């Protein structure tokens, strides 16, 4: 990740610039719903080279306590204009979530 700006509140904006395969990929959106330890919902769109925003999707992350020290995370994103764009996001999010799982495993006692 190259940079991150974040205003984590309903109506707040976020912007991130990732690096992948030598390219800078700016993205951003607006927080729609924020409920601590329960739900996070925000828009997502890539920034185009001319500064305009690409297709916007809505991401919702829901956390549910299912047992002591166990939480289920449900992640949804959509709607995508094509299946290939959907599949590209799926691959990217799976890599990010795998890294998050490793991060958490390293910190378990």
C-alpha positions as CSV (number, residue, x, y, z in Angstrom):
1,X,0.0,0.0,0.0
2,X,1.3,3.4,-0.9
3,X,-1.1,5.7,1.1
4,X,-4.3,5.6,3.0
5,X,-6.7,8.4,4.0
6,X,-9.6,7.6,6.3
7,X,-12.5,9.4,7.9
8,X,-14.3,6.4,9.6
9,X,-17.8,7.8,10.2
10,X,-21.1,7.7,8.3
11,X,-20.6,10.0,5.4
12,X,-16.8,10.1,5.8
13,X,-14.6,9.4,2.8
14,X,-11.7,7.0,2.4
15,X,-9.0,6.8,-0.2
16,X,-6.3,4.3,-0.7
17,X,-3.5,4.0,-3.3
18,X,-2.3,0.5,-3.7
19,X,0.7,-0.8,-5.7
20,X,0.3,-3.9,-7.7
21,X,2.6,-5.2,-10.5
22,X,4.5,-1.9,-10.5
23,X,1.3,0.2,-11.0
24,X,-0.4,2.6,-8.6
25,X,-4.1,1.9,-8.2
26,X,-6.1,4.6,-6.5
27,X,-9.5,3.7,-5.0
28,X,-11.9,5.3,-2.6
29,X,-15.5,5.6,-1.4
30,X,-17.8,6.8,1.3
31,X,-18.8,5.1,4.6
32,X,-22.6,4.3,4.6
33,X,-23.0,2.5,7.9
34,X,-20.6,2.1,10.9
35,X,-21.6,0.0,13.9
36,X,-18.6,-0.9,16.1
37,X,-17.9,-4.6,16.3
38,X,-21.0,-5.3,14.2
39,X,-21.2,-3.8,10.7
40,X,-19.2,-1.7,8.3
41,X,-20.7,-0.7,4.9
42,X,-19.0,1.5,2.4
43,X,-18.8,2.3,-1.3
44,X,-15.8,1.3,-3.5
45,X,-14.7,2.7,-6.8
46,X,-11.4,2.7,-8.7
47,X,-10.2,6.2,-9.7
48,X,-9.7,6.5,-13.5
49,X,-6.5,8.2,-14.9
50,X,-8.6,11.3,-15.7
51,X,-9.7,11.6,-12.0
52,X,-13.2,10.3,-12.6
53,X,-14.6,7.3,-10.7
54,X,-15.2,3.9,-12.2
55,X,-18.0,1.6,-11.4
56,X,-19.1,1.9,-7.8
57,X,-19.9,-1.1,-5.7
58,X,-21.2,-1.4,-2.1
59,X,-19.1,-3.4,0.4
60,X,-20.7,-4.7,3.6
61,X,-18.7,-6.5,6.3
62,X,-20.8,-8.0,9.1
63,X,-19.4,-9.5,12.3
64,X,-21.4,-12.0,14.4
65,X,-20.3,-13.5,17.7
66,X,-20.9,-17.3,17.3
67,X,-19.1,-18.5,20.5
68,X,-16.6,-17.4,23.1
69,X,-13.6,-16.1,21.2
70,X,-15.2,-16.9,17.8
71,X,-16.5,-14.4,15.3
72,X,-18.0,-15.0,11.9
73,X,-17.2,-12.4,9.3
74,X,-19.6,-12.1,6.3
75,X,-18.2,-10.0,3.4
76,X,-20.3,-8.9,0.4
77,X,-19.5,-6.7,-2.5
78,X,-21.6,-5.8,-5.6
79,X,-23.0,-5.2,-8.1
80,X,-20.3,-5.7,-10.7
81,X,-20.7,-4.8,-14.4
82,X,-19.0,-8.0,-15.6
83,X,-18.0,-11.4,-14.2
84,X,-14.3,-10.8,-15.0
85,X,-14.3,-7.7,-12.8
86,X,-16.1,-9.6,-10.1
87,X,-13.6,-12.4,-10.2
88,X,-10.7,-9.9,-10.1
89,X,-12.0,-8.4,-6.9
90,X,-12.6,-11.9,-5.5
91,X,-9.0,-12.8,-6.0
92,X,-7.8,-9.5,-4.5
93,X,-10.0,-9.8,-1.4
94,X,-9.1,-13.5,-0.9
95,X,-5.4,-12.5,-0.8
96,X,-6.1,-9.7,1.6
97,X,-8.3,-11.9,3.9
98,X,-5.7,-14.7,3.8
99,X,-3.0,-12.2,4.9
100,X,-5.4,-11.0,7.7
101,X,-5.9,-14.6,8.8
102,X,-2.1,-15.1,9.0
103,X,-1.8,-11.8,11.0
104,X,-4.4,-13.0,13.5
105,X,-2.9,-16.5,13.8
106,X,0.5,-15.0,14.7
107,X,-1.0,-13.1,17.6
108,X,-3.0,-15.9,19.2
109,X,-1.7,-17.2,22.5
